[in-house]
Structure formats: C-alpha cells, structure tokens
C-alpha cells in the first residue's frame, strides 16, 4: 500500500477544521441575535411600551397640527393646545419630557 503524500495530508487536515470555522461563523451571530431578542423581551415592560406609545402620539399630534386642515389624516388633533395637553399629561405621568 502506498503512503499518502504530504499534499493529501494537508488537504485532509484542512477540511474538518474549516468546516468547524464555518459552523462557528454561522452559529455565533445567530446565537448573539437570539440572546439580544431574549434580553429585549425580558427588559420591556408594559409601562415602557405605553411610554413609547404616548411619545409617538405627541409626535403624530405635532405633525398633524402642522398640516393644513384639509390635508390632515385624523380629526382627533385639532389644535396646538391638544398637543400641549398631551405633552403636559406625559410630563405629569412620567416626570420627564417626551
């Protein structure tokens, strides 16, 4: 039986190691992303979500009030005073600016 040459040893030695590296390169970002998703879901609270909704409502109010009356998408926000009231309620509720 003939002994394998040096090039055959080198190619057979490279393949298993390169497969491990490829597996790690694929698995590592997936595991990292999964960990971030889990941490985000554990850290989010109903109060935090409501705070975000209230902030976005104020932004939408300001945007709608700045448009002409006939181009507004909603009739809920009629004047700047409505937006000021929302902002005042936010400050009173959360003790911070939106």
MOPAC internal coordinates of N, CA, C and O (Angstrom, degrees):
PM7 1SCF
backbone

  N    0.0000 0     0.00 0     0.00 0    0    0    0
  C    1.4309 1     0.00 0     0.00 0    1    0    0
  C    1.5155 1   110.07 1     0.00 0    2    1    0
  O    1.2310 1   120.59 1   -43.40 1    3    2    1
  N    1.3128 1   116.47 1   136.60 1    3    2    1
  C    1.4539 1   120.67 1  -177.91 1    5    3    2
  C    1.5228 1   109.80 1   -84.79 1    6    5    3
  O    1.2310 1   121.85 1   -38.37 1    7    6    5
  N    1.3189 1   114.07 1   141.63 1    7    6    5
  C    1.4590 1   118.19 1   178.70 1    9    7    6
  C    1.5242 1   110.15 1   -79.52 1   10    9    7
  O    1.2310 1   120.01 1   -33.79 1   11   10    9
  N    1.3560 1   117.58 1   146.21 1   11   10    9
  C    1.4662 1   119.77 1   178.80 1   13   11   10
  C    1.5237 1   110.79 1   -66.08 1   14   13   11
  O    1.2310 1   121.71 1   -31.73 1   15   14   13
  N    1.2987 1   114.34 1   148.27 1   15   14   13
  C    1.4677 1   119.82 1   179.43 1   17   15   14
  C    1.5282 1   109.47 1   -80.07 1   18   17   15
  O    1.2310 1   121.84 1    -9.27 1   19   18   17
  N    1.3339 1   114.08 1   170.73 1   19   18   17
  C    1.4589 1   119.48 1  -179.58 1   21   19   18
  C    1.5218 1   111.52 1   -62.95 1   22   21   19
  O    1.2310 1   119.73 1   143.46 1   23   22   21
  N    1.3320 1   118.12 1   -36.54 1   23   22   21
  C    1.4634 1   120.38 1  -179.21 1   25   23   22
  C    1.5220 1   110.97 1   -67.23 1   26   25   23
  O    1.2310 1   119.74 1   146.04 1   27   26   25
  N    1.3390 1   118.09 1   -33.96 1   27   26   25
  C    1.4618 1   120.77 1   177.50 1   29   27   26
  C    1.5189 1   110.68 1   -69.27 1   30   29   27
  O    1.2310 1   120.25 1   142.20 1   31   30   29
  N    1.3298 1   117.12 1   -37.80 1   31   30   29
  C    1.4643 1   120.50 1   175.95 1   33   31   30
  C    1.5312 1   110.51 1   -64.05 1   34   33   31
  O    1.2310 1   120.48 1   137.74 1   35   34   33
  N    1.2917 1   116.70 1   -42.26 1   35   34   33
  C    1.4601 1   121.11 1  -177.90 1   37   35   34
  C    1.5249 1   110.90 1   -65.55 1   38   37   35
  O    1.2310 1   119.99 1   136.84 1   39   38   37
  N    1.3318 1   117.63 1   -43.16 1   39   38   37
  C    1.4595 1   119.41 1  -178.18 1   41   39   38
  C    1.5249 1   111.31 1   -70.53 1   42   41   39
  O    1.2310 1   120.00 1   143.24 1   43   42   41
  N    1.3297 1   117.61 1   -36.76 1   43   42   41
  C    1.4595 1   119.20 1   178.89 1   45   43   42
  C    1.5239 1   111.40 1   -71.94 1   46   45   43
  O    1.2310 1   119.97 1   151.43 1   47   46   45
  N    1.3144 1   117.67 1   -28.57 1   47   46   45
  C    1.4611 1   121.06 1   179.29 1   49   47   46
  C    1.5293 1   111.12 1   -76.97 1   50   49   47
  O    1.2310 1   119.73 1   150.90 1   51   50   49
  N    1.3281 1   118.12 1   -29.10 1   51   50   49
  C    1.4564 1   121.60 1  -177.94 1   53   51   50
  C    1.5211 1   112.74 1   -75.86 1   54   53   51
  O    1.2310 1   119.34 1   144.09 1   55   54   53
  N    1.2635 1   118.87 1   -35.91 1   55   54   53
  C    1.4606 1   121.90 1  -172.02 1   57   55   54
  C    1.5270 1   113.73 1   -62.18 1   58   57   55
  O    1.2310 1   118.45 1   128.27 1   59   58   57
  N    1.3234 1   120.56 1   -51.73 1   59   58   57
  C    1.4673 1   118.38 1  -179.26 1   61   59   58
  C    1.5211 1   112.96 1   -62.80 1   62   61   59
  O    1.2310 1   120.17 1   142.04 1   63   62   61
  N    1.3067 1   117.27 1   -37.96 1   63   62   61
  C    1.4619 1   120.54 1   179.36 1   65   63   62
  C    1.5089 1   112.13 1   -67.44 1   66   65   63
  O    1.2310 1   119.87 1   139.59 1   67   66   65
  N    1.3073 1   117.85 1   -40.41 1   67   66   65
  C    1.4580 1   120.38 1  -179.75 1   69   67   66
  C    1.5195 1   110.68 1   -69.44 1   70   69   67
  O    1.2310 1   120.02 1   149.07 1   71   70   69
  N    1.3224 1   117.57 1   -30.93 1   71   70   69
  C    1.4714 1   119.72 1   177.04 1   73   71   70
  C    1.5210 1   110.09 1   -68.21 1   74   73   71
  O    1.2310 1   120.49 1   142.69 1   75   74   73
  N    1.3249 1   116.66 1   -37.31 1   75   74   73
  C    1.4615 1   119.70 1   177.13 1   77   75   74
  C    1.5203 1   111.33 1   -64.67 1   78   77   75
  O    1.2310 1   120.93 1   138.81 1   79   78   77
  N    1.3083 1   115.82 1   -41.19 1   79   78   77
  C    1.4672 1   119.75 1   179.84 1   81   79   78
  C    1.5256 1   110.03 1   -64.49 1   82   81   79
  O    1.2310 1   120.26 1   136.59 1   83   82   81
  N    1.3148 1   117.10 1   -43.41 1   83   82   81
  C    1.4645 1   120.34 1   179.16 1   85   83   82
  C    1.5239 1   109.78 1   -62.63 1   86   85   83
  O    1.2310 1   120.23 1   137.80 1   87   86   85
  N    1.3286 1   117.16 1   -42.20 1   87   86   85
  C    1.4645 1   120.29 1   178.68 1   89   87   86
  C    1.5274 1   110.66 1   -61.70 1   90   89   87
  O    1.2310 1   120.05 1   137.86 1   91   90   89
  N    1.3332 1   117.51 1   -42.14 1   91   90   89
  C    1.4548 1   120.68 1   177.99 1   93   91   90
  C    1.5247 1   111.52 1   -66.13 1   94   93   91
  O    1.2310 1   120.44 1   139.98 1   95   94   93
  N    1.3329 1   116.76 1   -40.02 1   95   94   93
  C    1.4656 1   119.98 1  -179.76 1   97   95   94
  C    1.5167 1   111.58 1   -64.92 1   98   97   95
  O    1.2310 1   120.04 1   150.65 1   99   98   97
  N    1.3000 1   117.53 1   -29.35 1   99   98   97
  C    1.4636 1   120.84 1   177.88 1  101   99   98
  C    1.5229 1   110.33 1   -84.19 1  102  101   99
  O    1.2310 1   120.05 1   135.66 1  103  102  101
  N    1.3098 1   117.51 1   -44.34 1  103  102  101
  C    1.4627 1   121.49 1  -173.72 1  105  103  102
  C    1.5244 1   112.76 1   -72.66 1  106  105  103
  O    1.2310 1   120.00 1   143.42 1  107  106  105
  N    1.3030 1   117.60 1   -36.58 1  107  106  105
  C    1.4625 1   120.31 1  -175.55 1  109  107  106
  C    1.5294 1   112.96 1   -60.30 1  110  109  107
  O    1.2310 1   118.51 1   129.33 1  111  110  109
  N    1.3330 1   120.44 1   -50.67 1  111  110  109
  C    1.4740 1   118.81 1   177.70 1  113  111  110
  C    1.5266 1   112.83 1   -64.31 1  114  113  111
  O    1.2310 1   120.11 1   145.21 1  115  114  113
  N    1.3266 1   117.39 1   -34.79 1  115  114  113
  C    1.4595 1   120.06 1   179.47 1  117  115  114
  C    1.5251 1   110.05 1   -64.98 1  118  117  115
  O    1.2310 1   120.17 1   134.56 1  119  118  117
  N    1.3119 1   117.27 1   -45.44 1  119  118  117
  C    1.4679 1   121.05 1   178.97 1  121  119  118
  C    1.5305 1   110.55 1   -65.35 1  122  121  119
  O    1.2310 1   120.11 1   139.14 1  123  122  121
  N    1.3128 1   117.40 1   -40.86 1  123  122  121
  C    1.4609 1   121.54 1   178.93 1  125  123  122
  C    1.5267 1   110.69 1   -62.16 1  126  125  123
  O    1.2310 1   120.18 1   134.61 1  127  126  125
  N    1.3335 1   117.27 1   -45.39 1  127  126  125
  C    1.4648 1   121.75 1   178.81 1  129  127  126
  C    1.5254 1   110.72 1   -63.50 1  130  129  127
  O    1.2310 1   119.92 1   138.89 1  131  130  129
  N    1.3220 1   117.77 1   -41.11 1  131  130  129
  C    1.4675 1   121.43 1   178.45 1  133  131  130
  C    1.5295 1   110.53 1   -63.34 1  134  133  131
  O    1.2310 1   120.19 1   140.07 1  135  134  133
  N    1.3213 1   117.24 1   -39.93 1  135  134  133
  C    1.4621 1   120.91 1   178.43 1  137  135  134
  C    1.5255 1   110.87 1   -65.00 1  138  137  135
  O    1.2310 1   120.12 1   139.58 1  139  138  137
  N    1.3226 1   117.37 1   -40.42 1  139  138  137
  C    1.4620 1   120.45 1   177.10 1  141  139  138
  C    1.5225 1   111.37 1   -64.57 1  142  141  139
  O    1.2310 1   120.11 1   139.19 1  143  142  141
  N    1.3121 1   117.40 1   -40.81 1  143  142  141
  C    1.4641 1   121.14 1   178.37 1  145  143  142
  C    1.5308 1   110.45 1   -63.06 1  146  145  143
  O    1.2310 1   120.32 1   136.88 1  147  146  145
  N    1.3019 1   116.99 1   -43.12 1  147  146  145
  C    1.4596 1   121.41 1   179.56 1  149  147  146
  C    1.5247 1   110.80 1   -64.66 1  150  149  147
  O    1.2310 1   120.39 1   135.19 1  151  150  149
  N    1.3119 1   116.86 1   -44.81 1  151  150  149
  C    1.4660 1   120.96 1   179.25 1  153  151  150
  C    1.5262 1   110.41 1   -63.12 1  154  153  151
  O    1.2310 1   120.08 1   138.68 1  155  154  153
  N    1.3096 1   117.45 1   -41.32 1  155  154  153
  C    1.4633 1   120.83 1   179.00 1  157  155  154
  C    1.5089 1   112.25 1   -63.82 1  158  157  155
  O    1.2310 1   120.38 1   139.30 1  159  158  157
  N    1.3136 1   116.88 1   -40.70 1  159  158  157
  C    1.4666 1   119.07 1  -179.96 1  161  159  158
  C    1.5233 1   111.30 1   -70.81 1  162  161  159
  O    1.2310 1   119.79 1   147.79 1  163  162  161
  N    1.3123 1   118.01 1   -32.21 1  163  162  161
  C    1.4553 1   120.57 1   178.45 1  165  163  162
  C    1.5276 1   112.26 1   -74.64 1  166  165  163
  O    1.2310 1   120.54 1   149.37 1  167  166  165
  N    1.3273 1   116.58 1   -30.63 1  167  166  165
  C    1.4570 1   120.37 1  -177.31 1  169  167  166
  C    1.5249 1   113.80 1   -85.86 1  170  169  167
  O    1.2310 1   119.91 1   159.59 1  171  170  169
  N    1.3224 1   117.78 1   -20.41 1  171  170  169
  C    1.4566 1   119.24 1  -178.81 1  173  171  170
  C    1.5264 1   109.35 1   -76.59 1  174  173  171
  O    1.2310 1   121.53 1   -40.59 1  175  174  173
  N    1.3149 1   114.68 1   139.41 1  175  174  173
  C    1.4541 1   120.80 1  -179.35 1  177  175  174
  C    1.5233 1   108.54 1  -124.55 1  178  177  175
  O    1.2310 1   120.04 1   -20.94 1  179  178  177
  N    1.3082 1   117.52 1   159.06 1  179  178  177
  C    1.4693 1   119.37 1   176.50 1  181  179  178
  C    1.5351 1   111.92 1   -59.66 1  182  181  179
  O    1.2310 1   120.37 1   143.76 1  183  182  181
  N    1.3372 1   116.89 1   -36.24 1  183  182  181
  C    1.4691 1   118.99 1   178.73 1  185  183  182
  C    1.5285 1   110.64 1   -66.93 1  186  185  183
  O    1.2310 1   120.16 1   140.32 1  187  186  185
  N    1.3185 1   117.31 1   -39.68 1  187  186  185
  C    1.4586 1   120.71 1   178.12 1  189  187  186
  C    1.5197 1   111.89 1   -64.00 1  190  189  187
  O    1.2310 1   120.60 1   140.35 1  191  190  189
  N    1.3225 1   116.46 1   -39.65 1  191  190  189
  C    1.4612 1   120.04 1   177.33 1  193  191  190
  C    1.5225 1   111.15 1   -66.69 1  194  193  191
  O    1.2310 1   120.31 1   139.50 1  195  194  193
  N    1.3373 1   117.01 1   -40.50 1  195  194  193
  C    1.4612 1   120.20 1   178.42 1  197  195  194
  C    1.5209 1   110.92 1   -65.93 1  198  197  195
  O    1.2310 1   120.44 1   142.65 1  199  198  197
  N    1.3119 1   116.77 1   -37.35 1  199  198  197
  C    1.4680 1   121.16 1   177.14 1  201  199  198
  C    1.5313 1   110.16 1   -61.50 1  202  201  199
  O    1.2310 1   120.55 1   138.17 1  203  202  201
  N    1.3395 1   116.55 1   -41.83 1  203  202  201
  C    1.4656 1   120.72 1   178.39 1  205  203  202
  C    1.5246 1   110.26 1   -64.48 1  206  205  203
  O    1.2310 1   120.23 1   137.46 1  207  206  205
  N    1.3291 1   117.17 1   -42.54 1  207  206  205
  C    1.4715 1   121.05 1   179.37 1  209  207  206
  C    1.5208 1   109.94 1   -62.62 1  210  209  207
  O    1.2310 1   120.05 1   137.14 1  211  210  209
  N    1.3202 1   117.51 1   -42.86 1  211  210  209
  C    1.4654 1   120.57 1   179.40 1  213  211  210
  C    1.5209 1   111.67 1   -63.45 1  214  213  211
  O    1.2310 1   120.31 1   138.95 1  215  214  213
  N    1.3443 1   117.02 1   -41.05 1  215  214  213
  C    1.4738 1   120.12 1   177.20 1  217  215  214
  C    1.5258 1   111.04 1   -61.61 1  218  217  215
  O    1.2310 1   120.81 1   134.60 1  219  218  217
  N    1.3277 1   116.06 1   -45.40 1  219  218  217
  C    1.4640 1   120.18 1  -179.15 1  221  219  218
  C    1.5253 1   111.10 1   -65.51 1  222  221  219
  O    1.2310 1   119.99 1   145.51 1  223  222  221
  N    1.3228 1   117.63 1   -34.49 1  223  222  221
  C    1.4608 1   121.03 1   177.46 1  225  223  222
  C    1.5163 1   110.56 1   -63.27 1  226  225  223
  O    1.2310 1   120.35 1   138.83 1  227  226  225
  N    1.3109 1   116.94 1   -41.17 1  227  226  225
  C    1.4666 1   120.70 1   177.73 1  229  227  226
  C    1.5232 1   110.45 1   -64.37 1  230  229  227
  O    1.2310 1   120.28 1   137.77 1  231  230  229
  N    1.3293 1   117.08 1   -42.23 1  231  230  229
  C    1.4695 1   119.95 1   178.08 1  233  231  230
  C    1.5157 1   111.45 1   -62.35 1  234  233  231
  O    1.2310 1   120.47 1   137.03 1  235  234  233
  N    1.3107 1   116.70 1   -42.97 1  235  234  233
  C    1.4682 1   120.73 1   179.49 1  237  235  234
  C    1.5163 1   110.49 1   -65.27 1  238  237  235
  O    1.2310 1   120.69 1   140.16 1  239  238  237
  N    1.3207 1   116.30 1   -39.84 1  239  238  237
  C    1.4627 1   120.43 1   178.05 1  241  239  238
  C    1.5219 1   110.73 1   -59.63 1  242  241  239
  O    1.2310 1   120.56 1   130.87 1  243  242  241
  N    1.3191 1   116.53 1   -49.13 1  243  242  241
  C    1.4684 1   120.40 1   179.66 1  245  243  242
  C    1.5292 1   111.24 1   -60.02 1  246  245  243
  O    1.2310 1   120.72 1   140.06 1  247  246  245
  N    1.3204 1   116.24 1   -39.94 1  247  246  245
  C    1.4618 1   121.07 1  -179.67 1  249  247  246
  C    1.5304 1   111.19 1   -66.78 1  250  249  247
  O    1.2310 1   120.69 1   135.82 1  251  250  249
  N    1.3311 1   116.29 1   -44.18 1  251  250  249
  C    1.4612 1   120.47 1  -178.77 1  253  251  250
  C    1.5260 1   111.91 1   -67.61 1  254  253  251
  O    1.2310 1   120.34 1   140.43 1  255  254  253
  N    1.3232 1   116.95 1   -39.57 1  255  254  253
  C    1.4577 1   120.38 1  -178.99 1  257  255  254
  C    1.5257 1   110.87 1   -67.54 1  258  257  255
  O    1.2310 1   120.07 1   150.61 1  259  258  257
  N    1.3335 1   117.47 1   -29.39 1  259  258  257
  C    1.4677 1   119.96 1  -179.71 1  261  259  258
  C    1.5312 1   112.07 1   -74.58 1  262  261  259
  O    1.2310 1   119.85 1   163.76 1  263  262  261
  N    1.3226 1   117.89 1   -16.24 1  263  262  261
  C    1.4648 1   121.07 1   178.12 1  265  263  262
  C    1.5266 1   110.56 1   -82.28 1  266  265  263
  O    1.2310 1   120.55 1   -23.59 1  267  266  265
  N    1.3296 1   116.55 1   156.41 1  267  266  265
  C    1.4711 1   118.96 1   172.34 1  269  267  266
  C    1.5298 1   110.26 1   -62.41 1  270  269  267
  O    1.2310 1   120.15 1   -27.78 1  271  270  269
  N    1.3149 1   117.31 1   152.22 1  271  270  269
  C    1.4684 1   122.32 1  -173.69 1  273  271  270
  C    1.5293 1   112.58 1   -58.66 1  274  273  271
  O    1.2310 1   119.67 1   143.87 1  275  274  273
  N    1.3135 1   118.24 1   -36.13 1  275  274  273
  C    1.4717 1   120.06 1  -177.59 1  277  275  274
  C    1.5335 1   113.16 1   -78.35 1  278  277  275
  O    1.2310 1   119.63 1   167.76 1  279  278  277
  N    1.3418 1   118.30 1   -12.24 1  279  278  277
  C    1.4720 1   121.94 1   179.60 1  281  279  278
  C    1.5283 1   113.17 1  -102.13 1  282  281  279
  O    1.2310 1   119.68 1  -178.50 1  283  282  281
  N    1.3070 1   118.22 1     1.50 1  283  282  281
  C    1.4609 1   121.13 1  -177.91 1  285  283  282
  C    1.5263 1   111.19 1   -72.69 1  286  285  283
  O    1.2310 1   121.39 1   -35.48 1  287  286  285
  N    1.3189 1   114.95 1   144.52 1  287  286  285
  C    1.4620 1   120.71 1  -178.66 1  289  287  286
  C    1.5220 1   111.97 1   -85.80 1  290  289  287
  O    1.2310 1   120.10 1   160.78 1  291  290  289
  N    1.3154 1   117.41 1   -19.22 1  291  290  289
  C    1.4650 1   121.10 1  -179.27 1  293  291  290
  C    1.5215 1   109.51 1  -140.43 1  294  293  291
  O    1.2310 1   121.03 1   -28.27 1  295  294  293
  N    1.3269 1   115.63 1   151.73 1  295  294  293
  C    1.4649 1   120.56 1   177.19 1  297  295  294
  C    1.5222 1   111.35 1   -97.09 1  298  297  295
  O    1.2310 1   120.40 1  -177.10 1  299  298  297
  N    1.2996 1   116.85 1     2.90 1  299  298  297
  C    1.4627 1   121.05 1  -176.18 1  301  299  298
  C    1.5312 1   112.03 1   -66.20 1  302  301  299
  O    1.2310 1   120.39 1   144.14 1  303  302  301
  N    1.3232 1   116.86 1   -35.86 1  303  302  301
  C    1.4572 1   121.53 1  -178.02 1  305  303  302
  C    1.5200 1   108.60 1  -107.24 1  306  305  303
  O    1.2310 1   120.58 1   -74.78 1  307  306  305
  N    1.3321 1   116.51 1   105.22 1  307  306  305
  C    1.4580 1   119.98 1  -174.33 1  309  307  306
  C    1.5280 1   112.82 1   -96.58 1  310  309  307
  O    1.2310 1   120.21 1   150.25 1  311  310  309
  N    1.3257 1   117.21 1   -29.75 1  311  310  309
  C    1.4654 1   118.75 1  -174.95 1  313  311  310
  C    1.5200 1   110.69 1  -146.67 1  314  313  311
  O    1.2310 1   121.76 1    -7.21 1  315  314  313
  N    1.3118 1   114.23 1   172.79 1  315  314  313
  C    1.4561 1   121.03 1   178.07 1  317  315  314
  C    1.5309 1   110.45 1   -64.85 1  318  317  315
  O    1.2310 1   120.52 1   150.77 1  319  318  317
  N    1.3225 1   116.62 1   -29.23 1  319  318  317
  C    1.4581 1   120.60 1   179.36 1  321  319  318
  C    1.5303 1   111.15 1   -62.70 1  322  321  319
  O    1.2310 1   119.91 1   146.68 1  323  322  321
  N    1.3286 1   117.78 1   -33.32 1  323  322  321
  C    1.4606 1   120.64 1   176.21 1  325  323  322
  C    1.5260 1   110.64 1   -62.55 1  326  325  323
  O    1.2310 1   120.76 1   137.15 1  327  326  325
  N    1.3203 1   116.14 1   -42.85 1  327  326  325
  C    1.4665 1   120.66 1   178.83 1  329  327  326
  C    1.5225 1   110.89 1   -67.63 1  330  329  327
  O    1.2310 1   120.57 1   140.44 1  331  330  329
  N    1.3285 1   116.51 1   -39.56 1  331  330  329
  C    1.4607 1   120.24 1   178.14 1  333  331  330
  C    1.5255 1   110.44 1   -63.84 1  334  333  331
  O    1.2310 1   120.12 1   141.78 1  335  334  333
  N    1.3267 1   117.38 1   -38.22 1  335  334  333
  C    1.4551 1   121.37 1   178.33 1  337  335  334
  C    1.5267 1   110.30 1   -64.93 1  338  337  335
  O    1.2310 1   120.28 1   136.98 1  339  338  337
  N    1.3465 1   117.06 1   -43.02 1  339  338  337
  C    1.4621 1   120.46 1   177.26 1  341  339  338
  C    1.5282 1   111.21 1   -61.55 1  342  341  339
  O    1.2310 1   120.84 1   138.18 1  343  342  341
  N    1.3282 1   116.00 1   -41.82 1  343  342  341
  C    1.4633 1   120.18 1  -179.91 1  345  343  342
  C    1.5348 1   111.07 1   -66.98 1  346  345  343
  O    1.2310 1   120.52 1   139.76 1  347  346  345
  N    1.3302 1   116.61 1   -40.24 1  347  346  345
  C    1.4705 1   120.40 1   177.96 1  349  347  346
  C    1.5304 1   110.27 1   -63.49 1  350  349  347
  O    1.2310 1   120.53 1   136.73 1  351  350  349
  N    1.3317 1   116.58 1   -43.27 1  351  350  349
  C    1.4726 1   120.25 1   178.24 1  353  351  350
  C    1.5287 1   111.27 1   -62.57 1  354  353  351
  O    1.2310 1   120.39 1   141.36 1  355  354  353
  N    1.3243 1   116.87 1   -38.64 1  355  354  353
  C    1.4704 1   121.13 1   178.09 1  357  355  354
  C    1.5274 1   110.27 1   -62.90 1  358  357  355
  O    1.2310 1   120.75 1   133.16 1  359  358  357
  N    1.3390 1   116.18 1   -46.84 1  359  358  357
  C    1.4678 1   119.98 1  -179.58 1  361  359  358
  C    1.5156 1   111.10 1   -63.11 1  362  361  359
  O    1.2310 1   119.94 1   140.51 1  363  362  361
  N    1.3221 1   117.72 1   -39.49 1  363  362  361
  C    1.4610 1   121.30 1  -179.91 1  365  363  362
  C    1.5287 1   111.30 1   -68.74 1  366  365  363
  O    1.2310 1   120.54 1   142.76 1  367  366  365
  N    1.2884 1   116.58 1   -37.24 1  367  366  365
  C    1.4655 1   120.99 1  -176.20 1  369  367  366
  C    1.5258 1   112.95 1   -75.87 1  370  369  367
  O    1.2310 1   120.61 1   135.64 1  371  370  369
  N    1.3506 1   116.45 1   -44.36 1  371  370  369
  C    1.4680 1   120.42 1  -172.97 1  373  371  370
  C    1.5192 1   114.01 1  -108.51 1  374  373  371
  O    1.2310 1   119.60 1   175.64 1  375  374  373
  N    1.3169 1   118.36 1    -4.36 1  375  374  373
  C    1.4673 1   122.85 1  -179.79 1  377  375  374
  C    1.5285 1   112.28 1    57.17 1  378  377  375
  O    1.2310 1   120.28 1  -140.63 1  379  378  377
  N    1.3129 1   117.06 1    39.37 1  379  378  377
  C    1.4727 1   122.33 1   175.49 1  381  379  378
  C    1.5144 1   109.05 1  -156.77 1  382  381  379
  O    1.2310 1   121.25 1   -18.13 1  383  382  381
  N    1.3130 1   115.21 1   161.87 1  383  382  381
  C    1.4608 1   120.20 1   177.84 1  385  383  382
  C    1.5283 1   109.86 1   -78.99 1  386  385  383
  O    1.2310 1   120.82 1   -33.53 1  387  386  385
  N    1.3317 1   116.03 1   146.47 1  387  386  385
  C    1.4757 1   118.15 1   178.82 1  389  387  386
  C    1.4978 1   113.32 1   -69.98 1  390  389  387
  O    1.2310 1   120.10 1   180.00 1  391  390  389

